[in-house]
Structures are given as C-alpha cells and as structure tokens.
C-alpha cells in the first residue's frame, strides 16, 4: 500500500504544474472548495509564475499520459471543475511523441513470442498516430491484407497504476470532507475512470468492444466498424482492418470528394442514438479524429478503447428525457428524474419542471449554430446543486459523447438541428419499447418465466410440508384441460394456477 506521504508528494508535484498554468485559480476562489484543498492549492502555487489566463488543457498535457486521460474525463464535469475549465479541457489532444520503432518491434515480438516477420509481411516505421496509451502503424499481412496495428506503449500500465492509486486516495480524502465535495461523489468519478482505463490497457478487450459494437450496428449499414484480425491480436497488440477514408475534420477534402456533409451529420447522430438508446453500448470517443467518411456518405469509426454501457431502465429514462425536452413536456421529464431517484423525494416536482423549462425552452427550434447540447448540459448542471442531485457515473460517458457528436455534426453542417434529427428515432424507439405491443410482449415473457418457476416452487413446498397420510393427492398435470387460444393450442392459465393452488391447499390443509 502506498504511504500517504507519497500521495501528497505526487499531488504537490502535479499541483505545481497546474499552478504554473493558472489551473488552480478556480479551486482557490470557489467557496464550495473544502478549506484543506484550498490550502494545498496555495502551497502548490507558492513562488510559481502563474499565467493570467488559465491553460487547463496545457497543464494536463504537461503532467503526462494518465493526466491527459483524466483531463478528458473531467471535461464532461463542469459541475466539478467549472464551466471554463471543462470547455478548455475539451481541446486536450491525446498525442505524445512516438516510441522508437525498435521498441515497438520488440513489444510485438515479446507479445506473440515469435519473429515479427512471421506476423506481418511489412510494417511502416513511421506511426500514423501516437497517443498516451498506444501508437498505431500501418502494416501488410502475409496474405496481402492492409491492416492497422495498435501497439501498447511499454511500461504504460505501471505508470497509470501509480497515478490512479493517488487519484483514488485523493478522491477519498476530498469526499470525506462532506458538503458539496460529498455530493459530487469524486470517488465514483475516479472509479469510473479506472474502469475505462483498464479496458484501454487491454487491447483484447478493445477488440471485443469493436466486435460487439459491429454486431449491434447491423441495423445501421452506413456506420462501419473495421474487422478485427483476432489471430494477430493480443493484450498488447491489436490488428484490425485498414480504413481508407477521409477524416471528418478535413472538410475541404469532404467537399472535394463530393460528399454530402448534411447527410453525414444526420447519419452520425442517428448512429449515436442507435448505440446509446437502442443498444445501450456506445463508442464514447467519437471525436473527429476517430471518424472517417467513405463513399456513399458512409461513416467508419476507429479506436474502441473507451466504450459506454447503459442498462435498459436507464435507456428508457434517457429516451423519455430527450423526447420530453424535444416536445417541451417538462413535467414528464421532471417526473422521470424523481422516479429514477436522480432528485431526492423531498423536492417539489413542479418546481423542478419549471427549472427544466428554463433550460429547454430557450433552445427549442433553434439550429445548432444558435444552441448546443453542450450548453444545455451546462445549464442542467447549474440546477443540480439547487435540487441536491448526485452525480450519476453511468451517464458521465454519455454526456461526454453527446458533446463530441454535437461538435462533429456542427462542423459538418452548422444549420443541422439535433432535436429534429433525433426526434424521429427517439419517438420510434419509445413507441417500440414502451407501446402496447411492447408491454404485451414484456408481460408474456414475464408470465412464461413465472410459469417456468412453478415446478420448483411446488417441489420446495413439498419438501417443506410433506404430504401427510390420507390427504388427497394434488391433481396431476395430465388432467389439466387443453383449450383453444387463437390459432394455436395452450394450457389455460387459469387451469394451471387452479392446479397449483389446489396442490398448495392440499399440502397446507392436510
């Protein structure tokens, strides 16, 4: 176990870097910051030449790879770091100088346990991308396929483990101080960050995520996921199909290729909604560098290290919240927050609905160039404190991804209206999942599962209350009458329940 003095030393060292970039000013000035944290910020700033204009992204970039990833996570939390810091952290670029090619080759050799020539016919020395966790090289397999090879940076696991150990310790100390720090639940923020990072540090899990996403996106044929080369993939090396497309950030090249940017934006929004709402498993790093445009206004995604998952119950809430904001049904949105437990029961539903109206109404019907999902999220964060809303960790990645998707869609078409683009999909999903047919199907599945449990229930009752001598036996199941239902045959539910009830009564009375 790491000693507290080691954690404090690391925090002071990182704090010194943050202070030089002016990134601790907000912490010192915020009245909600616990006094011990403010004192530590002042110690870190002592004697440093502080920038007048804070450069949050530059500060995290200077600290190192783990800090870069943490900064990207905090960019989704204006309630935790402030709106100014969150906006600046969005420009964090996960790019570092590349590892020497000889080191990369040795990593590949040690990972597979055989010469690199047996795995790839050729591999380009210059990487096409170098990030904090891995870098990517273009290669050709012995059978002539062009592939992208992602290789984990040597030693990165130990570096992240040390940093996360200190993040966890610091979060626990701050949350224990209570008040606003407790409401914001920093320990859960770091726990989520740790889980996401663990997935990124095992490239087999990234490969599995890509494969699962490809299965879920079969209903969206214009959103492509590169095929995984499992025979050339390990925990430290990921090999996947080479995508030859145009980066979404290269607008001039998109226009030169004659691609319809409006159609690309609409397909991107629909693909995100399909992942987040319909499938509950989504690509959580959908920035322009990870998205490529292909002929026919198709979109290909890469880099599946950060993925988000939402259970069905949360997806239903999310769909109803989005649709409520789209249609202006703020009362229903408020009720959903209370039903989900996001807002404590002692608050007033009508008051919360009015607060939501203040957020949603100014933005309805406006094009993206005049409104934004990011602005809406900022406004929502501003009312969370008034209604004692705690952080919902399972929604953090979703919020981050919504901002990213909006940014890409806006760049493609400044006049796109995300509400209008999203409404048909959300409306259809709600109808399919919550309509009469879906309710009947859910009830049927539930009833079948209940019936399947009845034999075990009877055995449990017989074991607990043995049938005494002389008591009439329960009616055998073969005596239950078969009745006609619709176009097929089925056991009448009333007969089944009558038989079971008779058996239970016989056992209990006897």
Order of alpha helices (4+ residues) and beta strands (2+ residues): alpha-alpha-alpha-alpha-alpha-alpha-alpha-alpha-beta-beta-beta-beta-alpha-alpha-alpha-alpha-beta-beta-beta-alpha-alpha-beta-beta-beta-beta-alpha-alpha-alpha-alpha-alpha-alpha-alpha-beta-beta-alpha
